[in-house]
């Protein structure tokens, strides 16, 4: 059975793309009395407050129409920010050469947290892997073991 996040993604991605927006990430969190749905959007040149408002109106209508999540919810739509999450294959391709923070589901060479430069996103052993340079040491991190990946905010 699909999660609410997956079901919302299937509905949101084509609708937002039709409006010239990229879907970056969706978070669905169960709160005490309602759901919290966070949708992060982007577009070339960055998103404006008007983009967020238009996407919020569109997504609110779609969520209500499909009753996902069921019951009461709060919807938040925003830009991904400076520490943008990396989720899709396109994200990893687009941000090669960027500083990243990665957390894995299990230890890889003794560590679960990696802070370095994303060198590549490549085919490896039947799957995809992030190739990351951490202070001169190269790590090959299987995509399926990545819990979270974000651009590293640099001053």
N, C-alpha and C positions, 0 to 999 in steps of 0.2 A: 504494500500500500504506500502511495506517495505521501510525503510529508506536506504540511501546509505550505512550507517554503517552496517546495518543488512545484506544487500546483499553482501557486501565485506566479512563480517564474514563467511557467508556460503561458499564462494569460498576459503577464506584464510585458515580457520581452517584445513580442510583435507589436503590441499597442504603442509602447514607448518608441520603438524603432520607427514606426510610421510618423511619429512626431519629431523625428530627428534626434532622439535621445538614446544614449546607451545605458542599458541596465548594468550596474556594476555589482550590486550585492543586495540581498534581501535577508532581513533578520525577522524571525517570528518568535516572540517571547510571551509565555503565558504569565500574566500578572495575577494578582489576587482575584479581581472581579472582571477582568477583560484581557484581551490580547493586545500586544504592542507589535505593530508591523512597521518596520523601518525599511525604506527603499532608498537606495543610493543610486543617483543618476549622474551622467556626465555627457559632454558633447565637446567637439573640437572648440577650443577657445574658452571652455568652462561654462558652467551653468549659472543662470541668473536666478534671482528670487522669483521672477515671472515664470521661468521654466519650472521651478519647484512647485509653484502654485498650480500651474496648468497640469503638471503630472499628478499632483495630489488630487485634483478634481477628477481627472480621468481614472486614476487608480481607485479612488473611493467608489465611483460608479461601478467599476468592474468587480471590485471585491463584494459590493452589495448584491450585484446581479448574480454572482456565482456563490454567494454565501460562504466565502472563504476569508478569514476563518469564521466559523459559526459564532453567532452571538455578537456581543459588544467588542469593539476594538478601537484602538487609537492608531491613526496612521501618521507617520512622519516621513517626509520626502526631503532629501537634502543631497548636496554634493558629497563626494567621497572624502573630501578634505586632503590635507597635505600628507597624511599617513594612509593614503588610499589602499583599501584591501585589493589583493590580487587573487582572483578566483578563476576566471576563464582562461583557456589556453591563449586567447588573444592578448590578455593582460600580461602574461609572462613573456610573450613575444615582443609586445610593444615596449616593455620596460627593461629589456636587456641593457646592461650597462649601468643600471640604477642601483642605489643602495637599498637593501631590503632587510626585513626582520621576518624570520620564519620559525614557526613552532611545529614540531612533528609529533605524531602519535606514539612514537617509540624512539629510543635512543639510536642515533646513527653515529658510529665511531665515538661513543661515550657522551653524546650531547643530544638534547632535544630542542635547544634554542640556537639559532644561527643568525648572526648579524654581519652582513658582508655585501659583496657586489654580485648581482645576478649576471653571470656570464652568458648563459645559454639556457634554453628550454628544448631538450632534445629527446629523440626516440632512443630508448635504452632497454634492451631485454624484453621487448614486447609491451612496454609502457613508456610513459613520459617521465623525464627526470629534470629537476632544476640543478644546474651546475652553478655552484656558488663559491666565490673566493672570499674566505674569511682570513684576513691578515696573512695572505700568501699561501694558505692551505686550501686546496680545492676539494669541495664536497659534492657528491652526486646524491641528490635527495629525490627518491621516488615520489612522484606527484601524489600517489595514493596515500602516502604517509604524512602529507602536509595537512596539519589541522588549521593553521592560519598563516597567511603570508600578507605582508603590508609593505608599502614603500616606507623607507626610513626617513623620517623628517630630519632635515639638515638645516642648520642655521647658516 
